[in-house]
């Protein structure tokens, strides 16, 4: 981590991603085999967009006005181009895989269904004031500010925001409502979240699924009058790193509605650290609060409900009540008094019930995946026999251009392709470009590098071979930290061992895998650390931190994700993913705050579906039609808004469980310690109440109302 922090603080290398685009040389022509499948819908839209050459950068606004959907070549579209562009309804701007530097980008008032993706926002992205801006998507963008001043932004989605601070200044008018922010990483700048609303047109119901606030040089956040706000998965480190702040806590909030925070990790270790939170709100719920600071106790004026917290202290003031479940102990307390038996009909019962039964809001839509075609067909193994190798052709493209742009076709290779740092391959779509191993005894692609750097794999299928992609350093004594990689729309099929292996390097930090799908592989994704690792930092300890798998699938594999490490991994997440027909979906060890959000698990068959130690958080996940022997093998589990609809045991081994707003059909044996909140535990009538404390397999029923479970974290309006 030390190398990453140094580069983030003192250079722009993390955000620049300056790929080596040499002048293209004439390549030997080839005739690849024609594919037999179609691309995914979003890929079709991308390749159908009008390609605006870099030489015509001055015509970017005109191209958007004319064609509505525009994609870019590699290069800087600001220098020598326009000072700003404005996107209106149904306009789509697709940057190059290298991320283009752009002029100032404006989203017009009243715009809907705008897309901006794969660009650098060094000159800012602004939502303009006026009529409401709705249903827009900002994805895979880096640097600069995303801002709005007295603008109305509603039902928009922000995905993979790399280093862009969010500055919403709606003090006078406008609002920011019902927006989803998925993987938002901000570093160094301060404040990293500046969110201001007003009373006349209130902002509310915004949800972050994974938020990383890294080394803010001053105050990390300044949030005021912003209604209801939820965060699932927060990691923060060394806020007020350079002592440029005003003493605000990491999470500084004023005049808020309901605030819900879950799976919080990290440490305030700056010399002049401040508290974790200082929140003035109506209600505050904390689930799995594992974050600490050297900067003093947190404070809140809210009616507060905490479940599963470390000992990092906080206080509640202003006359509001304070409910704590297993706050560094095994008690459920109300205003400091242990509640060991039924409290129905009391003031405490009324207040606890009010905190439990929050508003029943609109939940996030379940992930739905289209059928992903196989471009090589069902007889791919027979068809590869005797084919000529295109390995030299593809490697020459990589070596010459940095990024190899492959046309439609099936390309057979007989030995590994080498991608060095800041290089890559971009195909013509998962249904139209495939790289296929002529045999299964070599890796299809080896990724090698040194230092903090990136690489690119987009829009292709990788089939056969021993491993699809093998990622490691240039040598055992070189440290390599892939960071901000561009890895999207890649399908892995039929590898003999692993789809992706990360092995024998320093580590991976802050990456997203978007629309990456694995079919029929013994292990889809494998982390292989140094077997002789003995502690401390080494160049080959192979950690994976703050990496998000978004809209990914694992189908008919032995194991989905095997992240069994020595140096602990931190805040890895799976969001909107699908696991179907596998033996084991998730296999984790030595993980801090891993989270699974809005994932589906179907038709899995192993001894267990998930193994995770020492902890895992599950939020709005659904399990159905599984025939596995058990669902979870673990140590501590936090569960909110989930549905376990199979009549199989929830836990394989003794597990501490915090189950909130969820439904469980199968047995809950092997659960000696638990807090059950508003959860329908159908197999045990002694647990099927709105609040139960379980210690040493003995139940204390605190509230005996019938549970009414519904998700309360992953929600919008």
BANU-684001 format. One record per residue (C-alpha): residue in three letters; x, y, z negated. Coordinates in pm, whole numbers, plus 50000, padded with zeros to 5 digits. Each point is the difference from the previous one (the first is absolute). Example, Ala and Ser with C-alpha at 12.3 -4.5 7.8 and 13.67 -1.06 7.14 Angstrom:
<sites>
Ala;51230;49550;49220
Ser;50137;50344;50066
</sites>
This chain:
<sites>
Unk;50000;50000;50000
Unk;50286;50239;49931
Unk;50099;50021;50368
Unk;49643;50075;50106
Unk;49956;50277;49744
Unk;50331;50157;50104
Unk;49907;50010;50366
Unk;49649;50123;49932
Unk;50131;50285;49793
Unk;50290;50113;50212
Unk;49917;49916;50361
Unk;49720;49957;50249
Unk;50125;49662;50114
Unk;49704;49812;49859
Unk;49753;50201;50203
Unk;50196;50068;50317
Unk;50010;49648;50144
Unk;50222;50123;50283
Unk;50011;49701;50228
Unk;50274;49972;50262
Unk;49830;50067;50328
Unk;50273;49975;50258
Unk;49940;50065;50368
Unk;49829;49697;50143
Unk;50209;49782;50223
Unk;49872;49794;50285
Unk;49893;49661;49870
Unk;49999;49673;50182
Unk;49642;49931;50102
Unk;49819;49705;49846
Unk;49665;49835;50056
Unk;49852;49908;49663
Unk;49712;49755;49977
Unk;49660;50170;49988
Unk;49826;49997;49660
Unk;49652;49851;49956
Unk;49857;50214;49716
Unk;49874;50352;49937
Unk;50138;50265;49771
Unk;49827;50109;49683
Unk;49755;50289;50035
Unk;50229;50263;49846
Unk;50288;49888;50221
Unk;49780;50036;50307
Unk;49916;50356;49898
Unk;50367;50080;49951
Unk;50114;49868;50337
Unk;49704;50162;50178
Unk;50095;50344;49866
Unk;50155;50245;50245
Unk;50382;49993;49984
Unk;50136;50354;49986
Unk;50368;50008;50101
Unk;50239;50185;49775
Unk;50085;50234;50289
Unk;49635;50117;49994
Unk;49989;50076;49626
Unk;49875;50352;50072
Unk;49683;49839;50143
Unk;49914;49807;49682
Unk;49695;50209;49911
Unk;49875;49991;50358
Unk;50045;49622;50009
Unk;49802;49960;49679
Unk;49723;50220;50135
Unk;49988;49805;50325
Unk;50060;49638;49901
Unk;49895;50006;49631
Unk;50244;49716;49921
Unk;50373;50065;50056
Unk;50307;49794;49920
Unk;50355;50126;49998
Unk;50341;49894;50121
Unk;50299;50004;49767
Unk;50134;50342;49915
Unk;49934;50339;49842
Unk;49670;50148;50119
Unk;50047;50325;49806
Unk;50334;50129;50122
Unk;49933;50184;50323
Unk;49629;49920;49974
Unk;49697;50150;49826
Unk;49998;50159;49657
Unk;49678;49825;49902
Unk;49729;49772;50133
Unk;49637;49959;49895
Unk;49808;49674;50009
Unk;49623;50005;50040
Unk;49747;49718;49971
Unk;50096;49661;50144
Unk;50356;50105;50082
Unk;50275;49748;49936
Unk;50371;50075;49982
Unk;50229;49695;50006
Unk;50364;50067;49923
Unk;50284;49783;50122
Unk;50129;49713;49789
Unk;50297;50225;49911
Unk;49764;50262;49848
Unk;50006;50327;50195
Unk;50075;50338;49850
Unk;49690;50205;50071
Unk;49886;50360;49997
Unk;49755;50098;49730
Unk;49694;49774;50029
Unk;49657;50146;49925
Unk;49678;49805;49959
Unk;49718;50227;50113
Unk;49708;50087;49777
Unk;49707;49770;50074
Unk;50223;49735;50160
Unk;49910;49634;49960
Unk;50171;49675;50097
Unk;50345;50154;50046
Unk;50308;49776;49987
Unk;50359;50114;49940
Unk;50259;49723;49971
Unk;50376;49933;50016
Unk;50126;50359;49987
Unk;50216;50218;49777
Unk;49810;50275;49822
Unk;50302;50216;49930
Unk;49802;50301;50125
Unk;49685;49902;49816
Unk;49654;49859;50061
Unk;49714;50233;49910
Unk;49628;49943;49965
Unk;49838;50328;50108
Unk;49720;50165;49805
Unk;49643;50012;50127
Unk;49762;49713;50073
Unk;50078;49665;49836
Unk;50277;49784;50146
Unk;49890;49636;49977
Unk;50105;49642;50074
Unk;50353;50085;50110
Unk;50310;49780;49959
Unk;50353;50119;49929
Unk;50240;49704;50004
Unk;50371;49921;50007
Unk;50115;50360;49965
Unk;50309;50131;49826
Unk;50120;50316;49827
Unk;49855;50347;49974
Unk;49667;50107;49855
Unk;49648;49871;50052
Unk;49796;50302;49899
Unk;49659;50162;49994
Unk;49903;50347;49883
Unk;49628;50044;49937
Unk;49934;49719;50247
Unk;49746;49719;49971
Unk;50145;49650;50048
Unk;49779;49697;49951
Unk;50010;49623;50060
Unk;50350;50012;50146
Unk;50269;49735;49968
Unk;50371;50060;49941
Unk;50228;49700;50056
Unk;50375;49963;49942
Unk;50076;50360;49914
Unk;50380;50014;49975
Unk;50136;50295;49806
Unk;49713;50239;50079
Unk;49867;50192;49702
Unk;49626;50064;49987
Unk;49905;50365;49949
Unk;49624;50058;49980
Unk;49921;50356;49891
Unk;49623;50031;49994
Unk;49970;50243;49711
Unk;49767;50233;50191
Unk;49804;49763;50224
Unk;50013;49669;50181
Unk;50035;49652;49853
Unk;50194;49674;50016
Unk;49758;49707;49956
Unk;49980;49624;50039
Unk;50344;49967;50155
Unk;50220;49689;49990
Unk;50376;50027;49965
Unk;50183;49671;50058
Unk;50372;49990;49923
Unk;50105;50354;49924
Unk;50366;50052;49917
Unk;50137;50343;49910
Unk;50353;50079;49890
Unk;50198;50293;49859
Unk;49761;50287;50082
Unk;49778;50153;49735
Unk;49715;50001;49953
Unk;49943;49677;50188
Unk;49623;50017;49956
Unk;49850;50350;49988
Unk;49623;49949;49992
Unk;49770;50290;49918
Unk;49622;50012;50030
Unk;49714;50234;49917
Unk;49660;49978;49834
Unk;49782;50113;50291
Unk;50108;49725;50242
Unk;50153;49736;49774
Unk;50276;49759;50104
Unk;49958;49644;49874
Unk;50024;49622;50050
Unk;50347;49974;50149
Unk;50191;49674;49955
Unk;50368;49916;50033
Unk;50090;49636;50064
Unk;50374;50005;49918
Unk;50173;50325;49909
Unk;50373;50056;49946
Unk;50110;50330;49845
Unk;50377;49987;50013
Unk;50243;50240;49829
Unk;49798;50320;50025
Unk;50250;50280;49941
Unk;49740;50186;49795
Unk;49633;49942;49917
Unk;49877;49691;50184
Unk;49629;50087;50007
Unk;49765;50292;49946
Unk;49638;49886;50030
Unk;49706;50217;49900
Unk;49623;49978;50051
Unk;50029;49700;50231
Unk;49707;49791;49877
Unk;50032;49622;49978
Unk;50341;49859;50090
Unk;50124;49639;50004
Unk;50352;49861;50037
Unk;50076;49628;50031
Unk;50372;49931;49992
Unk;50217;50291;49886
Unk;50378;49996;49969
Unk;50181;50312;49887
Unk;50363;50060;49917
Unk;50199;50288;49850
Unk;49748;50278;50050
Unk;50137;50348;49924
Unk;50329;49856;50121
Unk;50171;50338;50040
Unk;49810;50175;49721
Unk;49828;50239;50243
Unk;49654;49940;49853
Unk;49789;50185;49750
Unk;49971;49712;49755
Unk;49694;49837;50158
Unk;49946;49629;49950
Unk;50043;49762;50293
Unk;49621;49996;50043
Unk;49880;50348;49913
Unk;49625;50032;50046
Unk;49748;50262;49896
Unk;49619;50026;50031
Unk;49963;49647;50137
Unk;49702;49768;50015
Unk;50076;49628;49961
Unk;50363;49889;50039
Unk;50093;49633;50037
Unk;50363;49886;50008
Unk;50115;49639;50045
Unk;50327;49808;50026
Unk;50228;50285;49901
Unk;50375;49932;49991
Unk;50323;50194;49982
Unk;50204;50211;49760
Unk;50052;50368;49935
Unk;50375;49996;49950
Unk;50094;50353;50107
Unk;50208;50196;49751
Unk;49703;50231;49942
Unk;49723;49745;50035
Unk;49636;50086;49929
Unk;49703;49783;49894
Unk;49831;49755;50234
Unk;49665;50179;49998
Unk;49823;50310;49875
Unk;49643;49958;50119
Unk;49691;50207;49926
Unk;49706;49803;50139
Unk;49656;49868;49915
Unk;50111;49637;49998
Unk;50335;49824;50031
Unk;50052;49628;50056
Unk;50346;49842;49988
Unk;50050;49638;50108
Unk;50347;49844;49980
Unk;50191;50309;49891
Unk;50361;49886;50018
Unk;50165;50338;50063
Unk;50220;50168;49739
Unk;50197;50319;49952
Unk;50273;50151;49789
Unk;49800;50322;49997
Unk;49749;49964;49718
Unk;49641;49887;49948
Unk;49723;50042;50256
Unk;49679;50185;49920
Unk;49642;50008;50124
Unk;49672;50164;49906
Unk;49796;49733;50182
Unk;49786;49722;49867
Unk;50268;49737;50042
Unk;49987;49624;50058
Unk;50334;49819;50021
Unk;50053;49629;50069
Unk;50340;49829;49992
Unk;50254;50270;49928
Unk;50361;50015;49893
Unk;50093;50188;49686
Unk;50063;50333;50175
Unk;49785;50226;49779
Unk;49713;50231;50085
Unk;49749;50197;49799
Unk;49638;50100;50058
Unk;49892;50347;49888
Unk;49697;50225;50030
Unk;49767;49778;49799
Unk;49966;49728;50264
Unk;50020;49632;49924
Unk;50289;49763;50065
Unk;49948;49631;50084
Unk;50304;49774;50021
Unk;50010;49635;50096
Unk;50333;49823;49936
Unk;50197;50322;49970
Unk;50326;49839;49892
Unk;49799;49760;49783
Unk;49705;49760;50028
Unk;49726;50229;49867
Unk;49713;50190;50152
Unk;49981;50328;49812
Unk;49764;50296;49997
Unk;50152;50325;49875
Unk;50277;49799;49834
Unk;49770;49752;49823
Unk;50019;49634;50100
Unk;49672;49857;50130
Unk;50002;49631;49913
Unk;49629;49917;50022
Unk;49673;50100;50162
Unk;49934;50376;49992
Unk;49663;50016;50177
Unk;49780;50300;49910
Unk;50282;50220;49876
Unk;50144;50325;50133
Unk;50314;49808;50087
Unk;49794;49751;50202
Unk;49826;50280;50190
Unk;50324;50175;50086
Unk;50188;49684;50099
Unk;49708;49895;50221
Unk;50004;50342;50164
Unk;50369;49961;50082
Unk;49951;49647;50132
Unk;49703;50074;50223
Unk;50139;50269;50226
Unk;49818;50111;50311
Unk;49920;49728;50253
Unk;50165;50150;50310
Unk;50062;49897;50359
Unk;50277;49741;50016
Unk;50267;49987;50267
Unk;49901;49792;50300
Unk;50132;49645;50008
Unk;50282;49940;50251
Unk;49880;49852;50327
Unk;50244;49857;50254
Unk;49936;49935;50365
Unk;50106;49674;50158
Unk;50371;50026;50082
Unk;50076;49827;50327
Unk;50308;49790;50065
Unk;50170;50132;50316
Unk;50181;49668;50058
Unk;49693;49776;49975
Unk;49949;49672;49819
Unk;50264;49817;50206
Unk;50279;50245;49919
Unk;50245;49729;49894
Unk;49967;49805;50322
Unk;50004;50316;50209
Unk;50335;50118;49864
Unk;50187;49693;50119
Unk;50240;50084;50280
Unk;49938;50373;49995
Unk;50287;50243;50066
Unk;50121;50215;49712
Unk;49933;50375;49995
Unk;50222;50052;49699
Unk;50274;50190;50185
Unk;49743;50227;50167
Unk;49835;50098;49669
Unk;50328;50037;49814
Unk;50132;50231;50270
Unk;49691;50218;49961
Unk;50062;50021;49625
Unk;50371;50073;50038
Unk;49939;50260;50271
Unk;49694;50184;49873
Unk;49983;49930;49628
Unk;49634;49907;50041
Unk;49924;49727;50255
Unk;49665;50073;50165
Unk;49868;49673;50136
Unk;49730;49974;50266
Unk;49719;49748;49995
Unk;50121;49644;50024
Unk;50129;49694;49815
Unk;50376;50021;49946
Unk;50182;49679;49910
Unk;50333;50020;49817
Unk;50265;49742;49912
Unk;50186;50180;49719
Unk;49932;50283;49752
Unk;49943;50360;50098
Unk;50198;50248;49790
Unk;49840;50320;49874
Unk;50235;50232;49817
Unk;49883;50281;49775
Unk;49788;50261;50179
Unk;49938;49767;50294
Unk;49698;49792;50088
Unk;49757;49846;50245
Unk;49667;50139;50115
Unk;49780;49774;50210
Unk;49682;50063;50193
Unk;49769;49848;49739
Unk;49962;49688;49789
Unk;49792;49839;50273
Unk;50219;50111;50290
Unk;50366;49971;49892
Unk;50145;49689;49840
Unk;50354;49893;49916
Unk;50017;49622;49975
Unk;50285;49779;49884
Unk;50098;49732;50250
Unk;50077;49787;49693
Unk;49932;50031;49628
Unk;50355;49988;49863
Unk;50090;50371;50009
Unk;49859;50332;49879
Unk;49815;50197;50265
Unk;50118;50337;49867
Unk;50280;50084;49759
Unk;49984;50346;49840
Unk;50332;50126;49865
Unk;50098;50331;49846
Unk;50185;50202;49739
Unk;49890;50290;49783
Unk;49647;50143;49988
Unk;49850;49958;50346
Unk;49701;49883;50197
Unk;49912;49776;50292
Unk;49700;49952;50226
Unk;49783;49705;50104
Unk;49667;50087;50164
Unk;49737;49846;50226
Unk;50120;49646;50067
Unk;49967;49633;49910
Unk;50291;49790;49876
Unk;49952;49626;50044
Unk;50211;49699;49912
Unk;50361;50010;49886
Unk;50124;49918;49654
Unk;49920;50346;49861
Unk;49820;50279;50175
Unk;50198;50287;49844
Unk;50299;49965;49768
Unk;50101;50320;49817
Unk;50334;50030;49823
Unk;50305;50227;49971
Unk;50295;50017;50237
Unk;50203;49805;49747
Unk;49996;49888;49639
Unk;50199;50304;49890
Unk;49780;50255;50182
Unk;49689;50139;49839
Unk;49697;50029;50227
Unk;49668;50152;49897
Unk;49730;50002;50271
Unk;49779;50296;49922
Unk;49700;50146;50183
Unk;50009;49727;50264
Unk;49760;50009;50294
Unk;49847;49652;49997
Unk;49650;49978;50139
Unk;49789;49785;50230
Unk;50225;49694;49994
Unk;49870;49643;50008
Unk;50210;49706;49879
Unk;49912;49649;50117
Unk;50141;49653;49944
Unk;50341;50079;49852
Unk;50168;49687;49861
Unk;50088;50155;49660
Unk;49912;50369;49943
Unk;49822;50271;50193
Unk;50212;50268;49829
Unk;50292;49943;49765
Unk;50164;50278;49796
Unk;50330;49866;49868
Unk;50338;50087;49851
Unk;49998;50379;50008
Unk;49962;50292;49759
Unk;49623;50031;50036
Unk;49695;50129;50184
Unk;49835;50316;49868
Unk;49684;50189;50096
Unk;49883;49824;50315
Unk;49669;49913;50160
Unk;49909;49698;50211
Unk;49683;50093;50190
Unk;49791;49750;50199
Unk;50257;49721;49965
Unk;49846;49654;50036
Unk;50140;49653;49931
Unk;49866;49674;50144
Unk;50106;49639;49936
Unk;50333;50056;49823
Unk;50136;49816;49693
Unk;50069;50335;49827
Unk;49883;50324;50157
Unk;50223;50246;49808
Unk;50299;49891;49791
Unk;50220;50198;49762
Unk;50332;49821;49945
Unk;50219;50171;49738
Unk;50361;49923;49923
Unk;49990;49668;49810
Unk;50298;50108;49791
Unk;49856;50338;49900
Unk;50084;50064;49635
Unk;49860;50346;49938
Unk;50086;50362;50072
Unk;50009;50144;50351
Unk;50172;49809;50276
Unk;50005;50036;50377
Unk;49818;49672;50042
Unk;49746;49981;49716
Unk;49711;50025;50254
Unk;49722;50181;49817
Unk;49678;50111;50171
Unk;49841;50312;49849
Unk;49696;50209;50086
Unk;49919;49810;50317
Unk;49640;49989;50122
Unk;49844;49738;50224
Unk;49694;50163;50158
Unk;49738;49832;50219
Unk;50212;49685;50017
Unk;49890;49638;50030
Unk;50143;49662;49905
Unk;49816;49715;50171
Unk;50067;49625;49968
Unk;50341;50036;49837
Unk;50160;49804;49720
Unk;50086;50306;49791
Unk;49906;50356;50091
Unk;50238;50232;49815
Unk;50282;49851;49793
Unk;50165;50280;49804
Unk;50195;49816;49733
Unk;50283;50224;49899
Unk;50276;50050;49747
Unk;50023;50381;49975
Unk;49636;50092;49934
Unk;49782;50138;50281
Unk;49779;50301;49934
Unk;49651;50108;50115
Unk;49960;49788;50313
Unk;49646;49998;50133
Unk;49768;49813;50233
Unk;49710;50216;50119
Unk;49713;49890;50227
Unk;50168;49664;50068
Unk;49852;49662;50089
Unk;50126;49662;49879
Unk;49828;49702;50156
Unk;50073;49628;50025
Unk;50330;50007;49811
Unk;50133;49784;49721
Unk;50133;50293;49793
Unk;49920;50357;50100
Unk;50227;50190;49759
Unk;50307;49868;49814
Unk;50171;50267;49784
Unk;50249;50004;49716
Unk;50182;50280;49818
Unk;49756;50262;50129
Unk;49906;50327;49831
Unk;49650;50129;50080
Unk;49924;49806;50320
Unk;49647;50076;50117
Unk;49749;49853;50241
Unk;49727;50237;50114
Unk;49691;49914;50206
Unk;50138;49666;50119
Unk;49808;49688;50104
Unk;50098;49642;49911
Unk;49816;49724;50185
Unk;50040;49626;50058
Unk;50331;49972;49814
Unk;50084;49651;49879
Unk;50309;49981;49775
Unk;50054;49941;49631
Unk;49939;50372;49956
Unk;49935;50293;50234
Unk;50213;50257;49816
Unk;50305;49956;49781
Unk;50135;50318;49842
Unk;50224;50068;49702
Unk;50014;50188;49778
Unk;49697;50196;50122
Unk;49771;50080;50291
Unk;49708;50237;50059
Unk;49700;49903;50213
Unk;49758;50273;50109
Unk;49684;49943;50207
Unk;50124;49664;50129
Unk;49762;49723;50109
Unk;50059;49625;49974
Unk;49766;49763;50181
Unk;49985;49651;50157
Unk;50331;49902;49843
Unk;50068;49639;49897
Unk;50324;50068;49814
Unk;50036;49831;49664
Unk;50029;50336;49822
Unk;49998;50363;50105
Unk;50280;50167;49798
Unk;50318;49878;49835
Unk;50144;50284;49800
Unk;50078;50167;49671
Unk;49801;50325;49989
Unk;49727;50099;50246
Unk;49803;50324;50036
Unk;49682;49961;50202
Unk;49747;50266;50100
Unk;49707;49983;50240
Unk;50081;49647;50124
Unk;49777;49707;50094
Unk;50121;49644;49934
Unk;49721;49810;50170
Unk;50147;49648;49997
Unk;49918;49746;49730
Unk;50366;49933;49920
Unk;50200;50103;49692
Unk;50122;50358;50001
Unk;50329;49923;49820
Unk;50238;49707;50037
Unk;50215;50081;49696
Unk;49951;50205;49683
Unk;49941;50356;50116
Unk;49924;50332;49833
Unk;49712;50150;50198
Unk;49842;50343;50018
Unk;49687;49953;50209
Unk;49793;50308;50078
Unk;49685;50042;50214
Unk;50044;49658;50160
Unk;49816;49672;50065
Unk;50156;49662;49922
Unk;49814;49678;50086
Unk;50265;49742;49908
Unk;50143;49899;49665
Unk;50209;50246;49797
Unk;50188;49737;49803
Unk;50367;50078;49933
Unk;49908;50354;49896
Unk;50105;50025;49634
Unk;50018;50382;50002
Unk;49770;50237;50187
Unk;49788;50309;50008
Unk;49685;49953;50208
Unk;49819;50316;50106
Unk;49668;50001;50185
Unk;50085;49671;50169
Unk;49772;49712;50090
Unk;50176;49687;49871
Unk;49752;49742;50121
Unk;50172;49688;49868
Unk;49996;50103;49632
Unk;49699;50164;49839
Unk;50214;50095;49700
Unk;50196;50238;50221
Unk;49722;50135;50219
Unk;49955;50332;49819
Unk;50090;50359;50076
Unk;50301;50012;49761
Unk;50185;49702;49853
Unk;50338;49982;49830
Unk;50168;49658;50011
Unk;50302;49927;49780
Unk;50149;49654;49945
Unk;49705;49855;50196
Unk;49756;50150;49747
Unk;49732;50241;50123
Unk;49883;50323;49840
Unk;49687;50130;50173
Unk;50010;50378;49963
Unk;49707;50089;50229
Unk;49742;49733;50079
Unk;49825;50168;50294
Unk;49981;49802;50321
Unk;50280;50099;50237
Unk;49925;50200;50315
Unk;50323;49972;50199
Unk;50080;50230;50289
Unk;50336;50147;50111
Unk;50086;50336;49849
Unk;50355;50064;50122
Unk;50002;49936;50376
Unk;49700;50219;50075
Unk;49910;50327;50170
Unk;49671;50187;49978
</sites>
